[in-house]
Amino acid sequence: MKHLLTLIMLASTALLLTSCNDIAADKVVLAEDRFIERQVIFFTDERNISKEVAYYDAIIELKNKYPEDLKHLEVVNYSSDQSNPKVQSPVYPAIVVVDNNQVVTKITGKAHKDTIVKSVSNAIKKW
């Protein structure tokens, strides 16, 4: 009888602690996740800036065309991206345009400046 009572107490304590742990984990996930209404995100690798010249030129041109829309351009560095797997881009450099939490345009790897500008401009015009 003592063993049964001990087993029930341990099981109920484990169940209680496990459920509290899941609630805390959900709160952390919710705090990390965020709804992105409209955002342009630039993924950069500081180790290979020479490969990103077209992206920088495109960003300058886009900022001149759409200053308000690119006012809050988010830049994600390769080093910080490795610490946050939720925002990882498979290829660097990359530009991602998000609208209502959905990726509407994504340009990755080697690309021409005009291609980047045209693709991002088309997405921004639909905002």
C-alpha positions in Angstrom: 0.0 0.0 0.0 2.9 2.4 0.8 4.5 1.7 -2.6 1.2 2.4 -4.4 0.7 5.7 -2.5 4.3 6.7 -3.2 3.9 5.9 -6.9 0.7 7.9 -7.2 2.4 10.9 -5.5 5.4 10.8 -7.7 3.3 10.4 -10.9 1.1 13.3 -9.9 4.1 15.5 -9.1 5.8 14.6 -12.4 2.6 15.3 -14.3 2.2 18.7 -12.6 5.8 19.7 -13.3 5.6 18.5 -16.9 2.5 20.5 -17.6 4.1 23.7 -16.1 7.1 23.2 -18.2 5.0 23.0 -21.4 3.2 26.2 -20.5 6.5 28.1 -20.0 7.9 26.7 -23.3 4.7 27.9 -25.1 5.2 31.4 -23.7 8.8 31.5 -24.9 7.8 30.4 -28.4 5.0 33.0 -28.6 7.4 35.7 -27.4 9.9 34.7 -30.2 7.3 34.5 -32.9 5.9 37.7 -34.2 3.4 38.6 -36.8 5.1 40.4 -39.7 2.6 42.6 -41.5 4.9 44.1 -44.1 8.6 43.8 -44.0 11.6 43.6 -46.3 14.4 41.4 -44.8 18.0 41.3 -46.1 20.1 38.3 -45.2 23.8 39.2 -45.4 27.0 37.3 -44.9 29.7 39.7 -43.7 32.3 37.2 -44.7 31.4 37.5 -48.4 30.4 41.2 -48.9 31.9 41.2 -52.4 29.2 38.8 -53.5 26.5 41.2 -52.2 27.3 44.3 -54.2 24.2 43.9 -56.4 22.0 43.6 -53.3 23.4 46.7 -51.7 23.0 48.7 -54.9 19.4 47.4 -55.2 18.6 48.3 -51.6 19.9 51.9 -52.2 17.7 52.2 -55.3 14.7 50.7 -53.5 15.2 53.1 -50.5 15.2 56.0 -52.9 12.0 54.8 -54.6 10.1 53.6 -51.5 11.6 55.4 -48.5 8.6 54.7 -46.2 8.3 51.1 -47.1 12.0 50.4 -46.6 12.2 52.6 -43.5 12.3 49.6 -41.3 14.4 47.3 -43.5 15.5 44.4 -41.3 19.1 43.1 -41.8 19.9 39.6 -40.6 23.7 38.8 -40.4 24.9 35.3 -41.0 26.4 35.2 -37.5 23.2 36.2 -35.7 21.1 34.0 -38.0 23.0 30.9 -36.9 21.8 31.6 -33.3 18.2 31.9 -34.4 17.2 29.0 -36.6 13.6 30.3 -37.1 14.8 33.0 -39.5 17.5 31.1 -41.3 17.9 31.7 -45.0 19.3 28.7 -46.9 21.4 30.9 -49.2 23.3 34.1 -48.6 22.7 36.8 -49.7 19.0 36.9 -49.9 16.1 39.4 -49.8 12.7 38.3 -48.6 9.5 40.4 -48.8 6.9 39.5 -46.3 3.2 40.6 -46.4 0.7 39.4 -43.8 3.2 37.0 -42.4 3.6 35.3 -45.9 6.7 35.4 -48.0 5.6 37.0 -51.3 9.1 37.5 -52.9 12.4 35.8 -52.3 15.6 36.5 -54.1 18.6 34.3 -53.1 22.2 33.9 -54.2 23.8 35.6 -57.1 21.3 38.0 -58.8 21.5 41.2 -60.9 20.6 44.5 -59.3 17.7 45.1 -61.8 16.2 41.7 -61.1 16.2 42.4 -57.3 14.8 45.9 -57.7 12.0 44.7 -60.1 11.0 41.8 -57.9 10.9 43.8 -54.7 9.2 46.7 -56.4 6.4 44.5 -57.7 5.8 43.2 -54.2 5.9 46.6 -52.6 3.5 48.0 -55.2 0.9 45.4 -54.1 1.0 46.7 -50.5 
